[in-house]
Amino acid sequence: MFDLDKWSEILSTIRKHKLRTALTAFGVFWGIFMLIVLLGSGKGFENGVVNGFDIARNAVFLWSQRTSEPYMGLKPGRFIRFTTDDEKAIRENVPEVDVVAPRNSLEGTFSVVRGTKNASFQVFGDYPDFFRVKPMSMVAGRFINDIDIKERRKVAIIGTEVQKTLFKDDENPIGEYIKIKGIAFKVVGIFKTAGRGEDIRQDAQTIFLPHAAMIQAFNQGNRIYWFAFTPKEGVPAKVIEDKIKVLLAQRHKVAPNDLKAFGSANVEEEFKRVQGLFLGIAGFSWLVSIGTIIAGIVGVSNIMLIIVKERTKEIGIRKALGATPFSIISLIIQESIVITSFAGYIGLLCGIGLMEFIGYMMRKYEVQMDFFAPPEVNLTVAVSAVIFLVFTGALAGLVPAAKAASVNPVVALKDE
């Protein structure tokens, strides 16, 4: 039940000692404020790094290198060459694989020509499934499809920077031709990726060709330079990485313990390490903030002890007139909760306000940083902080309240 007299007493006590109360409450305010700022900034940092993953988070890339161990009469130092037969073997013998995307590229220095304009760009030969490994948004046209592969069509999908370099601003590249090493390819799509920083700049200067057309046009035979894979749902990327390496080692007569014959990059494991890093950052933020809050609680508790000491005679009179221990305890605990909850709530509002302001300014002025996105405050964290405030407020007043309840009325009335 709401007791107006009790709340009036609490507010009267706070007004009587404004500076003391404000300095005491500042510790709780600062702890909650720092918690929100640290967690919000950590989330912004996490989002910035995660958004930089412009490829499937369970992707595996695998390429060939030189052997380092002799095996079955073969000397070390052999360079392994993947072929289209390896692709078929992987599809047939590793059922856990969902996407198999063989990849080739053009090496050396060459120019891509369109009319009187020319420039150097990265050129890759890919399958349609690579779109599932590295998601892209099509600005115009389409990506490589199965018919392109089957009919070995000489078509090209170009990045936005390729478009700007080879075509006029008012010119539609779709349906036009570009020449790569003297061979004409028809532009059927323009893409852009979701990466940021240097990655997105490199992608914008990239041209994709159908894998089958590339190996035929540039005499690459049945060779495959490297692979991109993703596992089926529920299968760890490490499983397919290990199985494919074992299979390829058997096919190319590579020693089972030769770790240098194949190079690989497991995006899933990298992503897990990044998540572990941010989990550690969040834990550190909680540790620092809770330490600050505890210091504030101790300060509140000490002030409440002083208040109990100052009001010893008053408490004695209350008890002599029949006040129950519960009414004394509730008065002290309520005052403690008011101080901590109000200070913490202000800290919560200030922290959220600061994070929202930074996020608003970054979005308004389109600020893009490689490792930092607009900060976010988790609603669950905010609610948890409010609950924590009420709990800490009660905790701060517990010892002083117990001391007040134990006051002997006779001794209290003699107190000077």
N, C-alpha and C positions, 0 to 999 in steps of 0.2 A: 504493500500500500504506500502511496506517495505521502511522505511526511513533510509538509511545507516548513514547519519549524526547524526540522533537522537540516534541510537544505539552506535555510536562511542562516543558520549557525555556520555552516561550512563556508558559504560565500562571505560572511562577515569576517571569519578567520583569515580567509585568503586576502580580502581587501586590507585587513589590518597589517599584513606582512607582504606587501606586493613584491618588493625587490627580492626578499628571501624566497618567496614562492616561484618567482620568474627564474631566478638563477638555478633553483633546484629542478624545475621542469625542463630547463634547457638541455640537460643531459638526455632525457627521454626523447625530446624533440629531435636532437641531433642524431641519436641512434636510429630512429625510424626514418628520418630524412636521408641519412647515408645508406640505409638498407635499400630504399626505393631507388636512389640514384645509382648505386652500385649494380643492383640487379637489372635496372632499366638499361644502363650502359652496357652491361654484359650481354643482355639480349640483343641490343643493337649491334654489338661486335659479332655475336653469333650469327645473326641474320645476314650481316655483311659478308662473312666468310662462307656461310651456307649458300647464299645467293650466287656466290662466285663459282659454285659447282655447276657448271653449265653442261654436265654430262650425267648420265644415269648414275645414281648413287650406289648401284650394285654392279657397275661395269668392271670388266677385266680386260686389259690390253696385253697382248703377248706378241713378242717379236723374236727373231732369231739372232744369235751371236755366234762366236767361235767356241768350239769345244775346248775344254782344258784338261781332259783325261783321255788316255788311249783306251780303245774299246774294240773288241772283236777284230783285232789286227789293224785297226785304223789309228792313225797318229792323231795327237791333239792338234788344235789349231784349225780344224776344218770349219768352214762357214756353212751353217745350215741354211738351206733354201726351201722355203715353204712352197707348195704347189696347190693347184685346185683339187688334187687327190687328197691332200690333207684336210681340206674343207669337208669333202664327202665323208672321210673317215671319222671326223669329229661329230658330224651330224648323226652318223650311224652308231657310234660306240659310246657317246656321252649323252645319255637321255636327259640328264639334268640341265642341259643347255637349252635356253629359250631362243636367244638371238645369236646367230653366227654371222659376223659381218667382216668378210675379207677386205683388205684395203691395200691399195697401191698408190704410188705417187710418182711425180716426175722429178728427176734429180738434175742437178746442174743449173747453169744460167741460161735462160731463154726468155723471149718476149711473147706476150699475148698481144695480138694485133687486131685492131678493128679500124678499117679505113686508114687514115693518116695517123691514128693514135696507137701507141703501144706502151706497155709497161710489164714489169715482172710480177707474177703472183704465184701463190701456192696452188698446185693442181693435184687433186686426189681422185682416185678411181674407187667408187663405192657401190654398195648394194642398197636397195630401198630400206632394209632393216637398220641401216646406220642412223636413220632418222629417229629410231627408238633408243639408240645409244646416246646420241647427242641431239636433244630436242631443239628444233629451230622453228621460227615463225616465218612463213612465206609472205614476203612483201607483195609479190605478184607471181602468177604462174604456179608451178608445182615442183615437187622434188622428183628424184629418179623413181621410176616404177618398174614393175616386173617385165612389162613389154619392152622397155628400153634395154634391159639385160638380155632378154630372149632374142631380140632382133638386132642387138649390137648397135643401137641407134647412136649416132654422133650428136648428142645433145649436151647442154651444159647448164648448170645451175650456178649463178654467180652471186658473190657477196655485194653488199651495198657500196663498198669502196671501189670495187671493180666497175660497178655501174657508173659511179661518179667520174671515174678516170677515163673510161672508154666511150661513154655516151654523153650527149648534151642533156642539160637539165630538163628540157621539154620533150625529150625523145624517149619512146617506149622500147626498151631492149628486147621484149618478148617477141620472138620470131626472127630476130636479127642474128647475124652470124659473126663469130669471132674466130680468129685463127690461132691455134696453139701449135707451135713448131711447124707451121705451114699447113696444118690440117684444119679444115673448117668444122666448127661445131655450132649448132643452132641453140640459142639461148631460149630455155623454156621456163626458167624460174629465177626469182631473186629472193634471197633469204637474209635473215639476220638472226643472231643468237642472243641468248639471255644472259651471257656472261658480262663481265665488266673489266675495266682497265685494259691492260695489254692484251688479254685473251680476246676481247671483243674486237679490238683493232686488227688482230691477226685473222680472226674469222671473217671480217669484212673484206679482207684481201684474198679470199679463198675462192677457188672454182671447183665444183664437183662434177665429175663425169661418170657415166655408167661404167662399172668395173670391166665388163666384157668389151665395151668399145675401146677403153683405154689400152688394155693388153693387146688388142688387135691392132689399133692405130699406131702404137708406139713399139711394136715388136717385143712385148714383154713375155710372150709365150704363155705358158700356164702358171707363171710364177705369181706368188702372193707375198707381199712385203711384210705385212703383219696382220693381226686379227683383233677384232673387238668382240667381246662376248657379254651377254647378261644371262644369269641363271633363271630357271623357272621360279615362280613364286614359292617362298618358303625354303628355298635352297640357298645356303650360304655361298657367296662368291668364291670363297676359298676352296670349296669342294670341286667346282668345275675347273678352277685354276690348276689344282693338283692333278686331277684326272686327265686334263688335256696335256699337261706337261709329260705325264707318264706315257700317254698314247703317242705323242710326237717323238719322245725319246726312243720308244720301241721302233717306230717307223723309220727314223733317221739314224739308228744304231748309235745312240748316245748313251754313255755310261749312266746308270741310275743315280749315282752320287755326283754327277757333273752339274754343279749349280750355275755354271757360267754359260752353258750352251743356249739357254733361253732367258730373255729378259721379260719382265712382266710388271704391270702396275695394277694393283687391286684397289679400286676406288672405294669399295665398301669398307675395307680395313682403314684406309686413310680417313674416311668419314667418321668411323667409330672413334678413331684417335682424336679427331677434332671435337666430337661430342664429349669425350672424356675430359678434354681440356676445359671445355665450357662448364662441365659439371663441377670441376675443381674450382673454377673462377666463382661460380655461384656459391659453392660451399665456403670459400674464403670470404665472400661478401657477407654471408650469413654470420660467419664466425666473428668478423670485425664488428658488424652492426650489433649483434647480440651482446658482445663484450661491452660496447658503448652503452647499450640499453641497461645492462646489469649495473654498470657504474652509476647510471642515472637512478636506477631503482634503489641502490644503496643510499644515494643522496636523499631521495624521497623518504626512505625509511628513517634515516637519521633526523630529518626535519620533523617527521611525525613523532619521534621520540622526544624531541625538544618541545613540541607542542603539548604532548602528554605531560611533560614535566611542568610546563608553564600553567597548565590547567588542572594540576593535581587537586587543588582545593575545590575547584568547580566539580570535578569528577566525584570527590568525596561527598559533596553536598547532594549531588544527583543520587548517589548510592544510599545516602542517609534518608532521602525522601522516597526511596523504594525503586530506583532505577535498576533494571535487571542487567546482569553482565552482558547479555546479548545486545541490549540497546547501546551500551557503551562501546562494545566491539564494533557494531555496525556503523556507529558514528565515525569512528577513526578510520575504518576500512573504506567507507564511502568517501571521506575526504581524500584519502590516498588515491582511490580510483579516479576521482574527479581531476586531480592534478595530473596524474600520469596519462589518463585517457585524453584529456584536452590537449596536453602538450604533444602527445603522440599523434593525435588526429591532425593537428596543425602541421606537424612534420610530414605526415602522410600526404596532405593536400599540397604542401610546398614541393615535395619530391615529385609527385605526379604532375603538378603544374609545370615544373622545370623540364621534365622529360617530354611532356606534350608540346611545350614551346619549342624545344630543340627539334623535335620531329616535324612540327609545323614549318619551321624556318627551312629545314633541309628539303622538305617537299615543295615549298613555295618557290625557293630559288634553285630547285633541281640539283642540289648538292649530291654528287655521287663520289663515294670514297671506296677504294678497293676493299677495305676490311671493316667498314662501318656503315650500317644502315640506320634509318631513323629509329631511335630507342623505343622500346615498348615496355609497358608495365603490365605484368600478368595480374588479372583480376583475382585469381586464387591467392596470389601473394598478398594483394591489398587486403582481402578479407581476413587472411591468416594474421596479418599484422594487427588488424583491429582487435581480433580475438586475443592475440598475444598481449595487447595493451591492457585489456580488461583484467587478464590473468595477472600480469605483472603489477598492476595497480593494487589488486587484492593482496598479492604477495608482499608488496612494500609496506602495507599497513598491518600485516599480520602480527609481527613482533610488538610494535607499539600498541596495537589493540589489546593484545594479551596482557601487556604491562598495565594498561589502563584498567582492564577488568579486574586485575589482582590488587588494585589499590584498596587499602584498609580505610574506611570512612573516618575512623577516629584519628588515625595518623594523618590523613589528608587534611582534616580540618585544623590540625595544629601546624600545617606546613606554612612557612613564611615565603 
